[in-house]
């Protein structure tokens, strides 16, 4: 699996990865070729300031720790009362607020500060239709808008491999946001782990 954090600072405009660490072909974009995950492990990354969503989940915690070990500065926007156990690093700050509230995202999260990358490991908790569209789509749309308003030029999105054959609400919500991200004009990576 290509690590979510390995996409921070990549210079490529369009990147979409499936769980096997290889590019997914995006329709209408024949310029995207298939390459192995080893390319990203050998690429030199510069120090970045990262705004992160979803840092308290399993993949989010692992991604946050990996980025912290690579000396990136990370600001994690999390729910009040979240468990911060084993998440303490000198280069990681926590801000508390409501990811489903655009005003909280802007004022409690981004705080009109400069970041290089928006990284999201955020996912709905139960996958039901209402929660999926609220988190997997709307919260991401609001975060993307807030990121653009403070000049962030890159987003790395953790999605899911199962969106390739959507059947459930959360899969359709994730696909809808992927489409919005692709059309946003930002440099992006979409990672679809298995």
C-alpha positions in Angstrom: 0.0 0.0 0.0 1.3 3.4 -0.9 1.4 5.4 2.3 -1.0 8.3 2.5 1.7 10.6 3.8 4.0 9.7 0.9 1.9 12.0 -1.3 2.7 15.1 0.7 4.7 17.5 -1.5 4.5 15.6 -4.7 4.7 17.8 -7.7 2.2 15.8 -9.8 -1.1 17.5 -10.6 -3.2 14.4 -10.7 -2.7 11.3 -8.7 -5.2 8.5 -7.9 -4.0 5.3 -6.3 -5.7 2.0 -5.8 -4.9 -0.3 -2.9 -2.3 -2.2 -4.9 -0.1 1.0 -4.9 -0.6 1.6 -8.6 -2.3 4.4 -10.4 -6.0 4.1 -11.3 -6.6 5.4 -14.8 -8.8 8.5 -14.5 -11.3 8.7 -17.3 -10.4 11.3 -19.9 -6.8 11.7 -18.6 -4.5 9.6 -20.7 -1.5 11.4 -19.3 -1.7 9.3 -16.1 0.5 6.3 -16.3 1.0 3.3 -14.1 3.9 3.5 -11.7 4.9 1.5 -8.7 4.7 2.7 -5.1 8.5 2.5 -4.8 8.7 5.8 -6.8 7.2 7.7 -3.9 9.4 6.1 -1.3 12.5 7.2 -3.2 11.2 10.8 -3.8 12.8 13.4 -1.6 10.2 15.5 0.2 10.7 18.9 1.6 9.4 20.0 5.0 5.6 20.8 4.8 3.0 22.3 7.0 0.0 20.0 6.9 -3.6 20.6 8.0 -5.0 17.1 8.8 -8.6 15.8 9.2 -9.3 12.3 10.6 -6.2 12.0 12.7 -7.9 10.0 15.5 -8.9 7.0 13.4 -6.7 4.0 12.8 -5.2 5.1 9.5 -5.2 8.7 10.5 -3.1 8.0 13.6 -0.6 6.0 11.7 -0.4 8.7 9.0 0.0 11.4 11.5 2.8 9.5 13.3 4.6 8.9 10.0 4.4 12.5 9.0 5.6 13.6 12.4 8.6 11.3 12.1 9.4 12.9 8.8 9.5 16.3 10.6 6.5 17.8 8.9 4.5 20.3 11.0 1.0 19.0 11.4 -2.1 20.6 12.7 -4.8 18.1 13.4 -8.4 19.3 13.6 -10.3 16.9 15.8 -13.5 16.6 17.9 -13.5 18.0 21.4 -12.9 15.1 23.8 -10.9 13.0 21.4 -8.4 10.6 22.9 -4.9 12.0 22.4 -3.1 9.1 23.9 0.1 8.1 22.1 -0.3 11.1 19.8 2.1 13.5 21.4 4.9 14.9 19.1 6.7 18.2 19.3 5.7 19.0 15.7 2.0 18.1 16.0 -0.7 20.5 17.3 -4.3 19.8 18.0 -7.2 22.1 17.3 -10.7 21.2 18.4 -13.9 21.9 16.6 -16.7 20.5 14.4 -15.7 19.3 11.0 -19.3 19.6 9.9 -19.5 23.3 10.7 -17.8 25.5 8.0 -17.4 28.3 10.5 -15.7 26.0 13.0 -13.4 24.7 10.3 -12.4 28.2 9.3 -12.1 29.8 12.7 -11.2 26.9 15.0 -9.2 24.9 12.4 -7.5 26.9 9.7 -7.5 30.2 11.7 -6.5 32.1 8.5 -3.0 30.5 8.7 -0.9 29.2 5.9 -0.6 25.5 5.2 1.0 23.6 2.3 -1.3 20.6 2.2 -4.8 19.6 3.4 -4.7 15.9 4.3 -7.9 14.0 5.0 -8.2 10.5 6.5 -11.8 11.6 7.6 -14.6 9.0 7.1 -18.1 8.6 8.2 -18.4 6.5 11.3 -21.3 4.2 10.3 -21.6 4.5 6.5 -25.3 5.1 6.6 -26.7 7.5 4.0 -27.2 10.6 6.3 -23.8 10.2 8.0 -22.0 9.4 4.7 -23.3 12.5 2.9 -22.6 14.7 6.0 -19.0 13.5 6.4 -17.7 11.8 3.3 -19.1 14.5 1.0 -20.3 17.7 2.7 -17.5 18.0 5.4 -14.9 17.5 2.7 -16.5 20.1 0.4 -16.5 22.6 3.3 -12.9 21.7 4.2 -11.8 22.1 0.5 -13.5 25.5 0.4 -11.8 26.6 3.6 -8.4 25.3 2.4 -8.7 27.2 -0.9 -9.7 30.4 1.0 -6.3 30.3 2.9 -4.3 29.4 -0.2 -3.7 25.7 0.2 -2.6 24.3 -3.2 -2.6 20.6 -2.5 -4.9 18.0 -1.0 -4.3 14.3 -0.2 -7.5 12.4 0.2 -7.8 8.9 1.7 -10.8 7.3 0.0 -11.6 3.6 -0.3 -11.0 0.9 -2.9 -14.7 -0.1 -2.8 -15.7 3.1 -4.6 -14.7 1.4 -7.9 -18.0 -0.6 -7.7 -20.3 1.6 -5.7 -23.4 0.2 -4.1 -23.6 1.9 -0.7 -24.3 5.6 0.2 -20.8 6.2 1.6 -19.3 4.9 -1.6 -21.4 7.4 -3.7 -20.6 10.2 -1.2 -16.8 9.5 -1.5 -17.0 9.4 -5.3 -19.0 12.7 -5.4 -16.2 14.4 -3.3 -13.5 12.8 -5.4 -15.1 14.4 -8.5 -15.3 17.8 -6.7 -11.6 17.5 -5.7 -10.5 16.6 -9.3 -12.4 19.6 -10.6 -11.2 22.0 -7.9 -7.9 23.1 -9.6 -5.8 21.9 -6.6 -2.9 19.5 -7.0 -4.3 16.3 -5.5 -3.7 12.7 -4.6 -6.6 10.3 -4.0 -5.5 7.1 -2.2 -7.8 4.1 -2.3 -6.5 1.6 0.2 -7.8 -1.9 0.4 
